Amino acid sequence: MARIAPAEPPYAPRVAERLRTMMPDDQAPPIALFRTVVRNLPMADAMGAWGGYELSRRLSLTFRDREIVIDRTTARCGCEYEWGVHVAVFAAKADLTPAQITSLAHGTATDACWTGYRDRLLVEAVDELHDGGTIDDGLWARLSDVLTTEQLLDLPMLCGWYHAISFTANAAGIENEPFAPTFADYLRASSDSSKDERYRP
């Protein structure tokens, strides 16, 4: 049960405007995370600029990079809410297989589904940042071979941003969206799906 009740319509004009800017599709109802953070409107306003950057084309990481980092970060934080939203909305566009989605929630960078060197490095980087708060020299050198300076800076900032999102969603007790999968769904999906089949919400 939510510890902080999400805002419900009818919304005050300023709240309604902020929610409109937070949703990528202004026809879709705002998700519970956004309806929760607007309970602190100045904070929600401040989040808009940075969150907008992290999910925009201005981010130097590729779309697939972004989703691997976000999915792994939120899974490592135990934030099923945010992990499920990203899997439901973005996994197919990022060309993530069911086996890869399962691995991001339950596995490691050494799982057989990670045939791409860059993908494996990203999972390793998120794990090192999560576990130790930094990236060791060896992994940094390998990342530097495949990422630009801009991407090397975007990577830890993106990971850190989704730590903050995960901490907020977990602490506030935000309940899963009805359209979003759970961690357990992808334990089942891994046994029922081909590794080459793409996720389709």
PyMOL CGO cylinders between C-alpha atoms (Angstrom):
from pymol import cmd
from pymol.cgo import CYLINDER

trace = [
    CYLINDER, 0.00, 0.00, 0.00, 1.30, 3.45, -0.93, 0.3, 1, 1, 1, 1, 1, 1,
    CYLINDER, 1.30, 3.45, -0.93, 2.79, 5.46, 1.94, 0.3, 1, 1, 1, 1, 1, 1,
    CYLINDER, 2.79, 5.46, 1.94, 2.13, 8.69, 0.02, 0.3, 1, 1, 1, 1, 1, 1,
    CYLINDER, 2.13, 8.69, 0.02, -1.14, 8.74, -1.90, 0.3, 1, 1, 1, 1, 1, 1,
    CYLINDER, -1.14, 8.74, -1.90, -0.62, 9.82, -5.52, 0.3, 1, 1, 1, 1, 1, 1,
    CYLINDER, -0.62, 9.82, -5.52, -2.49, 12.94, -6.64, 0.3, 1, 1, 1, 1, 1, 1,
    CYLINDER, -2.49, 12.94, -6.64, -5.87, 12.17, -8.18, 0.3, 1, 1, 1, 1, 1, 1,
    CYLINDER, -5.87, 12.17, -8.18, -7.96, 14.17, -10.67, 0.3, 1, 1, 1, 1, 1, 1,
    CYLINDER, -7.96, 14.17, -10.67, -9.30, 16.73, -10.84, 0.3, 1, 1, 1, 1, 1, 1,
    CYLINDER, -9.30, 16.73, -10.84, -5.84, 18.28, -10.57, 0.3, 1, 1, 1, 1, 1, 1,
    CYLINDER, -5.84, 18.28, -10.57, -5.06, 21.87, -9.62, 0.3, 1, 1, 1, 1, 1, 1,
    CYLINDER, -5.06, 21.87, -9.62, -3.98, 23.80, -12.75, 0.3, 1, 1, 1, 1, 1, 1,
    CYLINDER, -3.98, 23.80, -12.75, -0.25, 23.87, -11.86, 0.3, 1, 1, 1, 1, 1, 1,
    CYLINDER, -0.25, 23.87, -11.86, -0.28, 20.16, -11.04, 0.3, 1, 1, 1, 1, 1, 1,
    CYLINDER, -0.28, 20.16, -11.04, -2.10, 19.34, -14.27, 0.3, 1, 1, 1, 1, 1, 1,
    CYLINDER, -2.10, 19.34, -14.27, 0.45, 21.34, -16.29, 0.3, 1, 1, 1, 1, 1, 1,
    CYLINDER, 0.45, 21.34, -16.29, 3.41, 19.62, -14.63, 0.3, 1, 1, 1, 1, 1, 1,
    CYLINDER, 3.41, 19.62, -14.63, 1.88, 16.19, -15.23, 0.3, 1, 1, 1, 1, 1, 1,
    CYLINDER, 1.88, 16.19, -15.23, 1.36, 17.05, -18.89, 0.3, 1, 1, 1, 1, 1, 1,
    CYLINDER, 1.36, 17.05, -18.89, 5.04, 17.88, -19.28, 0.3, 1, 1, 1, 1, 1, 1,
    CYLINDER, 5.04, 17.88, -19.28, 6.14, 14.68, -17.52, 0.3, 1, 1, 1, 1, 1, 1,
    CYLINDER, 6.14, 14.68, -17.52, 4.25, 12.23, -19.73, 0.3, 1, 1, 1, 1, 1, 1,
    CYLINDER, 4.25, 12.23, -19.73, 5.83, 11.50, -23.14, 0.3, 1, 1, 1, 1, 1, 1,
    CYLINDER, 5.83, 11.50, -23.14, 2.35, 10.91, -24.58, 0.3, 1, 1, 1, 1, 1, 1,
    CYLINDER, 2.35, 10.91, -24.58, -0.01, 13.64, -23.46, 0.3, 1, 1, 1, 1, 1, 1,
    CYLINDER, -0.01, 13.64, -23.46, -2.98, 11.40, -24.25, 0.3, 1, 1, 1, 1, 1, 1,
    CYLINDER, -2.98, 11.40, -24.25, -1.95, 8.77, -21.69, 0.3, 1, 1, 1, 1, 1, 1,
    CYLINDER, -1.95, 8.77, -21.69, -2.96, 9.16, -18.03, 0.3, 1, 1, 1, 1, 1, 1,
    CYLINDER, -2.96, 9.16, -18.03, -0.01, 10.09, -15.79, 0.3, 1, 1, 1, 1, 1, 1,
    CYLINDER, -0.01, 10.09, -15.79, 1.69, 7.19, -14.07, 0.3, 1, 1, 1, 1, 1, 1,
    CYLINDER, 1.69, 7.19, -14.07, 1.73, 6.80, -10.29, 0.3, 1, 1, 1, 1, 1, 1,
    CYLINDER, 1.73, 6.80, -10.29, 5.35, 7.92, -9.93, 0.3, 1, 1, 1, 1, 1, 1,
    CYLINDER, 5.35, 7.92, -9.93, 4.57, 11.28, -11.48, 0.3, 1, 1, 1, 1, 1, 1,
    CYLINDER, 4.57, 11.28, -11.48, 1.33, 11.64, -9.54, 0.3, 1, 1, 1, 1, 1, 1,
    CYLINDER, 1.33, 11.64, -9.54, 3.33, 11.01, -6.37, 0.3, 1, 1, 1, 1, 1, 1,
    CYLINDER, 3.33, 11.01, -6.37, 6.22, 13.43, -6.96, 0.3, 1, 1, 1, 1, 1, 1,
    CYLINDER, 6.22, 13.43, -6.96, 3.79, 16.27, -7.80, 0.3, 1, 1, 1, 1, 1, 1,
    CYLINDER, 3.79, 16.27, -7.80, 2.73, 16.11, -4.15, 0.3, 1, 1, 1, 1, 1, 1,
    CYLINDER, 2.73, 16.11, -4.15, 5.96, 18.16, -3.78, 0.3, 1, 1, 1, 1, 1, 1,
    CYLINDER, 5.96, 18.16, -3.78, 5.48, 20.48, -6.74, 0.3, 1, 1, 1, 1, 1, 1,
    CYLINDER, 5.48, 20.48, -6.74, 8.76, 22.46, -6.46, 0.3, 1, 1, 1, 1, 1, 1,
    CYLINDER, 8.76, 22.46, -6.46, 10.65, 19.16, -6.43, 0.3, 1, 1, 1, 1, 1, 1,
    CYLINDER, 10.65, 19.16, -6.43, 8.68, 17.88, -9.43, 0.3, 1, 1, 1, 1, 1, 1,
    CYLINDER, 8.68, 17.88, -9.43, 9.45, 21.12, -11.28, 0.3, 1, 1, 1, 1, 1, 1,
    CYLINDER, 9.45, 21.12, -11.28, 13.16, 20.72, -10.57, 0.3, 1, 1, 1, 1, 1, 1,
    CYLINDER, 13.16, 20.72, -10.57, 13.10, 17.07, -11.66, 0.3, 1, 1, 1, 1, 1, 1,
    CYLINDER, 13.10, 17.07, -11.66, 11.63, 18.04, -15.01, 0.3, 1, 1, 1, 1, 1, 1,
    CYLINDER, 11.63, 18.04, -15.01, 14.82, 19.47, -16.50, 0.3, 1, 1, 1, 1, 1, 1,
    CYLINDER, 14.82, 19.47, -16.50, 17.15, 16.68, -15.43, 0.3, 1, 1, 1, 1, 1, 1,
    CYLINDER, 17.15, 16.68, -15.43, 14.70, 13.85, -16.03, 0.3, 1, 1, 1, 1, 1, 1,
    CYLINDER, 14.70, 13.85, -16.03, 13.91, 15.35, -19.42, 0.3, 1, 1, 1, 1, 1, 1,
    CYLINDER, 13.91, 15.35, -19.42, 17.62, 15.28, -20.31, 0.3, 1, 1, 1, 1, 1, 1,
    CYLINDER, 17.62, 15.28, -20.31, 18.10, 11.67, -19.19, 0.3, 1, 1, 1, 1, 1, 1,
    CYLINDER, 18.10, 11.67, -19.19, 15.24, 10.46, -21.40, 0.3, 1, 1, 1, 1, 1, 1,
    CYLINDER, 15.24, 10.46, -21.40, 15.99, 12.70, -24.38, 0.3, 1, 1, 1, 1, 1, 1,
    CYLINDER, 15.99, 12.70, -24.38, 18.10, 12.42, -27.52, 0.3, 1, 1, 1, 1, 1, 1,
    CYLINDER, 18.10, 12.42, -27.52, 20.51, 14.86, -25.90, 0.3, 1, 1, 1, 1, 1, 1,
    CYLINDER, 20.51, 14.86, -25.90, 21.78, 11.98, -23.73, 0.3, 1, 1, 1, 1, 1, 1,
    CYLINDER, 21.78, 11.98, -23.73, 24.95, 10.76, -25.45, 0.3, 1, 1, 1, 1, 1, 1,
    CYLINDER, 24.95, 10.76, -25.45, 24.31, 7.08, -24.67, 0.3, 1, 1, 1, 1, 1, 1,
    CYLINDER, 24.31, 7.08, -24.67, 22.28, 5.13, -27.23, 0.3, 1, 1, 1, 1, 1, 1,
    CYLINDER, 22.28, 5.13, -27.23, 18.66, 4.27, -26.56, 0.3, 1, 1, 1, 1, 1, 1,
    CYLINDER, 18.66, 4.27, -26.56, 19.61, 0.63, -25.95, 0.3, 1, 1, 1, 1, 1, 1,
    CYLINDER, 19.61, 0.63, -25.95, 22.47, 1.66, -23.64, 0.3, 1, 1, 1, 1, 1, 1,
    CYLINDER, 22.47, 1.66, -23.64, 20.06, 3.83, -21.68, 0.3, 1, 1, 1, 1, 1, 1,
    CYLINDER, 20.06, 3.83, -21.68, 17.54, 1.08, -21.15, 0.3, 1, 1, 1, 1, 1, 1,
    CYLINDER, 17.54, 1.08, -21.15, 20.15, -1.49, -20.14, 0.3, 1, 1, 1, 1, 1, 1,
    CYLINDER, 20.15, -1.49, -20.14, 21.51, 0.94, -17.54, 0.3, 1, 1, 1, 1, 1, 1,
    CYLINDER, 21.51, 0.94, -17.54, 18.06, 1.90, -16.24, 0.3, 1, 1, 1, 1, 1, 1,
    CYLINDER, 18.06, 1.90, -16.24, 16.73, -1.66, -16.12, 0.3, 1, 1, 1, 1, 1, 1,
    CYLINDER, 16.73, -1.66, -16.12, 19.81, -2.98, -14.36, 0.3, 1, 1, 1, 1, 1, 1,
    CYLINDER, 19.81, -2.98, -14.36, 19.96, -0.07, -11.91, 0.3, 1, 1, 1, 1, 1, 1,
    CYLINDER, 19.96, -0.07, -11.91, 16.31, -0.30, -10.92, 0.3, 1, 1, 1, 1, 1, 1,
    CYLINDER, 16.31, -0.30, -10.92, 16.52, -4.08, -10.61, 0.3, 1, 1, 1, 1, 1, 1,
    CYLINDER, 16.52, -4.08, -10.61, 19.61, -3.87, -8.38, 0.3, 1, 1, 1, 1, 1, 1,
    CYLINDER, 19.61, -3.87, -8.38, 17.72, -1.34, -6.23, 0.3, 1, 1, 1, 1, 1, 1,
    CYLINDER, 17.72, -1.34, -6.23, 14.78, -3.75, -5.97, 0.3, 1, 1, 1, 1, 1, 1,
    CYLINDER, 14.78, -3.75, -5.97, 12.51, -1.17, -7.59, 0.3, 1, 1, 1, 1, 1, 1,
    CYLINDER, 12.51, -1.17, -7.59, 10.04, -3.40, -9.38, 0.3, 1, 1, 1, 1, 1, 1,
    CYLINDER, 10.04, -3.40, -9.38, 7.82, -0.38, -10.06, 0.3, 1, 1, 1, 1, 1, 1,
    CYLINDER, 7.82, -0.38, -10.06, 10.29, 1.56, -12.23, 0.3, 1, 1, 1, 1, 1, 1,
    CYLINDER, 10.29, 1.56, -12.23, 11.85, -1.55, -13.75, 0.3, 1, 1, 1, 1, 1, 1,
    CYLINDER, 11.85, -1.55, -13.75, 8.40, -2.75, -14.84, 0.3, 1, 1, 1, 1, 1, 1,
    CYLINDER, 8.40, -2.75, -14.84, 7.45, 0.60, -16.37, 0.3, 1, 1, 1, 1, 1, 1,
    CYLINDER, 7.45, 0.60, -16.37, 10.64, 0.71, -18.44, 0.3, 1, 1, 1, 1, 1, 1,
    CYLINDER, 10.64, 0.71, -18.44, 10.31, -2.90, -19.55, 0.3, 1, 1, 1, 1, 1, 1,
    CYLINDER, 10.31, -2.90, -19.55, 6.69, -2.37, -20.59, 0.3, 1, 1, 1, 1, 1, 1,
    CYLINDER, 6.69, -2.37, -20.59, 7.27, 0.90, -22.44, 0.3, 1, 1, 1, 1, 1, 1,
    CYLINDER, 7.27, 0.90, -22.44, 10.82, 0.68, -23.81, 0.3, 1, 1, 1, 1, 1, 1,
    CYLINDER, 10.82, 0.68, -23.81, 12.15, -2.91, -23.90, 0.3, 1, 1, 1, 1, 1, 1,
    CYLINDER, 12.15, -2.91, -23.90, 10.86, -3.70, -27.39, 0.3, 1, 1, 1, 1, 1, 1,
    CYLINDER, 10.86, -3.70, -27.39, 12.19, -0.41, -28.77, 0.3, 1, 1, 1, 1, 1, 1,
    CYLINDER, 12.19, -0.41, -28.77, 15.57, -1.17, -27.22, 0.3, 1, 1, 1, 1, 1, 1,
    CYLINDER, 15.57, -1.17, -27.22, 15.54, -4.61, -28.90, 0.3, 1, 1, 1, 1, 1, 1,
    CYLINDER, 15.54, -4.61, -28.90, 15.93, -6.44, -25.59, 0.3, 1, 1, 1, 1, 1, 1,
    CYLINDER, 15.93, -6.44, -25.59, 15.08, -10.14, -25.64, 0.3, 1, 1, 1, 1, 1, 1,
    CYLINDER, 15.08, -10.14, -25.64, 13.10, -11.86, -22.86, 0.3, 1, 1, 1, 1, 1, 1,
    CYLINDER, 13.10, -11.86, -22.86, 16.33, -13.60, -21.80, 0.3, 1, 1, 1, 1, 1, 1,
    CYLINDER, 16.33, -13.60, -21.80, 18.12, -10.26, -21.55, 0.3, 1, 1, 1, 1, 1, 1,
    CYLINDER, 18.12, -10.26, -21.55, 15.27, -8.68, -19.58, 0.3, 1, 1, 1, 1, 1, 1,
    CYLINDER, 15.27, -8.68, -19.58, 15.34, -11.66, -17.22, 0.3, 1, 1, 1, 1, 1, 1,
    CYLINDER, 15.34, -11.66, -17.22, 19.10, -11.32, -16.87, 0.3, 1, 1, 1, 1, 1, 1,
    CYLINDER, 19.10, -11.32, -16.87, 18.83, -7.62, -16.06, 0.3, 1, 1, 1, 1, 1, 1,
    CYLINDER, 18.83, -7.62, -16.06, 16.50, -8.50, -13.18, 0.3, 1, 1, 1, 1, 1, 1,
    CYLINDER, 16.50, -8.50, -13.18, 18.00, -11.77, -11.97, 0.3, 1, 1, 1, 1, 1, 1,
    CYLINDER, 18.00, -11.77, -11.97, 21.31, -12.53, -13.70, 0.3, 1, 1, 1, 1, 1, 1,
    CYLINDER, 21.31, -12.53, -13.70, 24.79, -11.21, -14.38, 0.3, 1, 1, 1, 1, 1, 1,
    CYLINDER, 24.79, -11.21, -14.38, 26.86, -9.78, -17.22, 0.3, 1, 1, 1, 1, 1, 1,
    CYLINDER, 26.86, -9.78, -17.22, 28.25, -13.26, -17.86, 0.3, 1, 1, 1, 1, 1, 1,
    CYLINDER, 28.25, -13.26, -17.86, 24.86, -14.72, -18.86, 0.3, 1, 1, 1, 1, 1, 1,
    CYLINDER, 24.86, -14.72, -18.86, 24.87, -16.28, -22.33, 0.3, 1, 1, 1, 1, 1, 1,
    CYLINDER, 24.87, -16.28, -22.33, 22.22, -13.86, -23.59, 0.3, 1, 1, 1, 1, 1, 1,
    CYLINDER, 22.22, -13.86, -23.59, 24.78, -11.01, -23.55, 0.3, 1, 1, 1, 1, 1, 1,
    CYLINDER, 24.78, -11.01, -23.55, 26.55, -11.63, -26.82, 0.3, 1, 1, 1, 1, 1, 1,
    CYLINDER, 26.55, -11.63, -26.82, 27.44, -7.96, -27.31, 0.3, 1, 1, 1, 1, 1, 1,
    CYLINDER, 27.44, -7.96, -27.31, 30.64, -6.74, -25.63, 0.3, 1, 1, 1, 1, 1, 1,
    CYLINDER, 30.64, -6.74, -25.63, 29.25, -3.23, -25.06, 0.3, 1, 1, 1, 1, 1, 1,
    CYLINDER, 29.25, -3.23, -25.06, 26.08, -4.59, -23.41, 0.3, 1, 1, 1, 1, 1, 1,
    CYLINDER, 26.08, -4.59, -23.41, 28.14, -6.71, -21.01, 0.3, 1, 1, 1, 1, 1, 1,
    CYLINDER, 28.14, -6.71, -21.01, 30.32, -3.75, -20.08, 0.3, 1, 1, 1, 1, 1, 1,
    CYLINDER, 30.32, -3.75, -20.08, 27.27, -1.63, -19.25, 0.3, 1, 1, 1, 1, 1, 1,
    CYLINDER, 27.27, -1.63, -19.25, 25.84, -4.29, -16.94, 0.3, 1, 1, 1, 1, 1, 1,
    CYLINDER, 25.84, -4.29, -16.94, 29.24, -4.65, -15.25, 0.3, 1, 1, 1, 1, 1, 1,
    CYLINDER, 29.24, -4.65, -15.25, 29.50, -0.87, -14.83, 0.3, 1, 1, 1, 1, 1, 1,
    CYLINDER, 29.50, -0.87, -14.83, 26.08, -0.58, -13.21, 0.3, 1, 1, 1, 1, 1, 1,
    CYLINDER, 26.08, -0.58, -13.21, 26.94, -3.42, -10.83, 0.3, 1, 1, 1, 1, 1, 1,
    CYLINDER, 26.94, -3.42, -10.83, 30.24, -1.82, -9.80, 0.3, 1, 1, 1, 1, 1, 1,
    CYLINDER, 30.24, -1.82, -9.80, 28.61, 1.57, -9.28, 0.3, 1, 1, 1, 1, 1, 1,
    CYLINDER, 28.61, 1.57, -9.28, 25.81, -0.01, -7.26, 0.3, 1, 1, 1, 1, 1, 1,
    CYLINDER, 25.81, -0.01, -7.26, 28.08, -2.18, -5.12, 0.3, 1, 1, 1, 1, 1, 1,
    CYLINDER, 28.08, -2.18, -5.12, 31.05, 0.12, -4.58, 0.3, 1, 1, 1, 1, 1, 1,
    CYLINDER, 31.05, 0.12, -4.58, 30.10, 3.61, -5.68, 0.3, 1, 1, 1, 1, 1, 1,
    CYLINDER, 30.10, 3.61, -5.68, 32.78, 3.72, -8.40, 0.3, 1, 1, 1, 1, 1, 1,
    CYLINDER, 32.78, 3.72, -8.40, 34.22, 1.91, -11.43, 0.3, 1, 1, 1, 1, 1, 1,
    CYLINDER, 34.22, 1.91, -11.43, 37.61, 0.23, -11.06, 0.3, 1, 1, 1, 1, 1, 1,
    CYLINDER, 37.61, 0.23, -11.06, 40.54, 1.03, -13.34, 0.3, 1, 1, 1, 1, 1, 1,
    CYLINDER, 40.54, 1.03, -13.34, 40.29, -2.16, -15.38, 0.3, 1, 1, 1, 1, 1, 1,
    CYLINDER, 40.29, -2.16, -15.38, 36.61, -1.76, -16.23, 0.3, 1, 1, 1, 1, 1, 1,
    CYLINDER, 36.61, -1.76, -16.23, 37.09, 1.98, -16.84, 0.3, 1, 1, 1, 1, 1, 1,
    CYLINDER, 37.09, 1.98, -16.84, 39.80, 1.19, -19.40, 0.3, 1, 1, 1, 1, 1, 1,
    CYLINDER, 39.80, 1.19, -19.40, 37.54, -1.28, -21.18, 0.3, 1, 1, 1, 1, 1, 1,
    CYLINDER, 37.54, -1.28, -21.18, 34.64, 1.19, -21.15, 0.3, 1, 1, 1, 1, 1, 1,
    CYLINDER, 34.64, 1.19, -21.15, 36.94, 3.89, -22.54, 0.3, 1, 1, 1, 1, 1, 1,
    CYLINDER, 36.94, 3.89, -22.54, 37.64, 1.70, -25.56, 0.3, 1, 1, 1, 1, 1, 1,
    CYLINDER, 37.64, 1.70, -25.56, 33.95, 1.73, -26.59, 0.3, 1, 1, 1, 1, 1, 1,
    CYLINDER, 33.95, 1.73, -26.59, 32.43, 4.88, -25.07, 0.3, 1, 1, 1, 1, 1, 1,
    CYLINDER, 32.43, 4.88, -25.07, 33.12, 8.55, -25.78, 0.3, 1, 1, 1, 1, 1, 1,
    CYLINDER, 33.12, 8.55, -25.78, 34.07, 10.99, -23.02, 0.3, 1, 1, 1, 1, 1, 1,
    CYLINDER, 34.07, 10.99, -23.02, 30.48, 12.28, -23.06, 0.3, 1, 1, 1, 1, 1, 1,
    CYLINDER, 30.48, 12.28, -23.06, 29.13, 8.74, -22.66, 0.3, 1, 1, 1, 1, 1, 1,
    CYLINDER, 29.13, 8.74, -22.66, 31.57, 7.98, -19.84, 0.3, 1, 1, 1, 1, 1, 1,
    CYLINDER, 31.57, 7.98, -19.84, 30.13, 10.95, -17.95, 0.3, 1, 1, 1, 1, 1, 1,
    CYLINDER, 30.13, 10.95, -17.95, 26.50, 10.22, -18.81, 0.3, 1, 1, 1, 1, 1, 1,
    CYLINDER, 26.50, 10.22, -18.81, 26.75, 6.60, -17.63, 0.3, 1, 1, 1, 1, 1, 1,
    CYLINDER, 26.75, 6.60, -17.63, 27.28, 7.17, -13.87, 0.3, 1, 1, 1, 1, 1, 1,
    CYLINDER, 27.28, 7.17, -13.87, 24.92, 10.15, -13.84, 0.3, 1, 1, 1, 1, 1, 1,
    CYLINDER, 24.92, 10.15, -13.84, 22.14, 8.07, -15.43, 0.3, 1, 1, 1, 1, 1, 1,
    CYLINDER, 22.14, 8.07, -15.43, 22.78, 5.26, -12.97, 0.3, 1, 1, 1, 1, 1, 1,
    CYLINDER, 22.78, 5.26, -12.97, 22.71, 7.72, -10.06, 0.3, 1, 1, 1, 1, 1, 1,
    CYLINDER, 22.71, 7.72, -10.06, 19.50, 9.37, -11.27, 0.3, 1, 1, 1, 1, 1, 1,
    CYLINDER, 19.50, 9.37, -11.27, 17.73, 6.02, -11.34, 0.3, 1, 1, 1, 1, 1, 1,
    CYLINDER, 17.73, 6.02, -11.34, 19.03, 5.22, -7.87, 0.3, 1, 1, 1, 1, 1, 1,
    CYLINDER, 19.03, 5.22, -7.87, 17.22, 8.37, -6.75, 0.3, 1, 1, 1, 1, 1, 1,
    CYLINDER, 17.22, 8.37, -6.75, 14.06, 7.39, -8.64, 0.3, 1, 1, 1, 1, 1, 1,
    CYLINDER, 14.06, 7.39, -8.64, 14.24, 3.87, -7.19, 0.3, 1, 1, 1, 1, 1, 1,
    CYLINDER, 14.24, 3.87, -7.19, 14.78, 5.08, -3.64, 0.3, 1, 1, 1, 1, 1, 1,
    CYLINDER, 14.78, 5.08, -3.64, 11.82, 7.44, -3.93, 0.3, 1, 1, 1, 1, 1, 1,
    CYLINDER, 11.82, 7.44, -3.93, 9.47, 4.87, -5.47, 0.3, 1, 1, 1, 1, 1, 1,
    CYLINDER, 9.47, 4.87, -5.47, 10.47, 2.21, -2.93, 0.3, 1, 1, 1, 1, 1, 1,
    CYLINDER, 10.47, 2.21, -2.93, 10.29, 4.48, 0.11, 0.3, 1, 1, 1, 1, 1, 1,
    CYLINDER, 10.29, 4.48, 0.11, 6.96, 6.01, -0.94, 0.3, 1, 1, 1, 1, 1, 1,
    CYLINDER, 6.96, 6.01, -0.94, 5.51, 2.54, -1.55, 0.3, 1, 1, 1, 1, 1, 1,
    CYLINDER, 5.51, 2.54, -1.55, 4.39, 3.32, -5.11, 0.3, 1, 1, 1, 1, 1, 1,
    CYLINDER, 4.39, 3.32, -5.11, 2.28, 0.43, -6.34, 0.3, 1, 1, 1, 1, 1, 1,
    CYLINDER, 2.28, 0.43, -6.34, 3.04, -1.30, -9.64, 0.3, 1, 1, 1, 1, 1, 1,
    CYLINDER, 3.04, -1.30, -9.64, 1.30, -0.05, -12.75, 0.3, 1, 1, 1, 1, 1, 1,
    CYLINDER, 1.30, -0.05, -12.75, -1.31, -2.52, -14.03, 0.3, 1, 1, 1, 1, 1, 1,
    CYLINDER, -1.31, -2.52, -14.03, 0.36, -2.63, -17.46, 0.3, 1, 1, 1, 1, 1, 1,
    CYLINDER, 0.36, -2.63, -17.46, 3.85, -3.36, -16.12, 0.3, 1, 1, 1, 1, 1, 1,
    CYLINDER, 3.85, -3.36, -16.12, 5.48, -6.78, -15.65, 0.3, 1, 1, 1, 1, 1, 1,
    CYLINDER, 5.48, -6.78, -15.65, 6.96, -7.93, -12.37, 0.3, 1, 1, 1, 1, 1, 1,
    CYLINDER, 6.96, -7.93, -12.37, 10.34, -9.52, -11.63, 0.3, 1, 1, 1, 1, 1, 1,
    CYLINDER, 10.34, -9.52, -11.63, 8.58, -12.86, -11.22, 0.3, 1, 1, 1, 1, 1, 1,
    CYLINDER, 8.58, -12.86, -11.22, 6.95, -12.56, -14.66, 0.3, 1, 1, 1, 1, 1, 1,
    CYLINDER, 6.95, -12.56, -14.66, 10.41, -12.65, -16.20, 0.3, 1, 1, 1, 1, 1, 1,
    CYLINDER, 10.41, -12.65, -16.20, 11.47, -15.69, -14.28, 0.3, 1, 1, 1, 1, 1, 1,
    CYLINDER, 11.47, -15.69, -14.28, 8.52, -17.42, -15.96, 0.3, 1, 1, 1, 1, 1, 1,
    CYLINDER, 8.52, -17.42, -15.96, 9.12, -15.74, -19.32, 0.3, 1, 1, 1, 1, 1, 1,
    CYLINDER, 9.12, -15.74, -19.32, 12.68, -17.02, -19.48, 0.3, 1, 1, 1, 1, 1, 1,
    CYLINDER, 12.68, -17.02, -19.48, 11.49, -20.63, -19.48, 0.3, 1, 1, 1, 1, 1, 1,
    CYLINDER, 11.49, -20.63, -19.48, 8.70, -20.01, -21.99, 0.3, 1, 1, 1, 1, 1, 1,
    CYLINDER, 8.70, -20.01, -21.99, 10.41, -17.79, -24.57, 0.3, 1, 1, 1, 1, 1, 1,
    CYLINDER, 10.41, -17.79, -24.57, 13.16, -18.19, -27.12, 0.3, 1, 1, 1, 1, 1, 1,
    CYLINDER, 13.16, -18.19, -27.12, 16.28, -16.13, -26.45, 0.3, 1, 1, 1, 1, 1, 1,
    CYLINDER, 16.28, -16.13, -26.45, 15.81, -14.54, -29.88, 0.3, 1, 1, 1, 1, 1, 1,
    CYLINDER, 15.81, -14.54, -29.88, 12.19, -13.53, -29.38, 0.3, 1, 1, 1, 1, 1, 1,
    CYLINDER, 12.19, -13.53, -29.38, 11.68, -9.83, -28.77, 0.3, 1, 1, 1, 1, 1, 1,
    CYLINDER, 11.68, -9.83, -28.77, 9.50, -8.61, -25.93, 0.3, 1, 1, 1, 1, 1, 1,
    CYLINDER, 9.50, -8.61, -25.93, 6.16, -7.20, -27.08, 0.3, 1, 1, 1, 1, 1, 1,
    CYLINDER, 6.16, -7.20, -27.08, 4.00, -5.43, -24.46, 0.3, 1, 1, 1, 1, 1, 1,
]
cmd.load_cgo(trace, "trace")
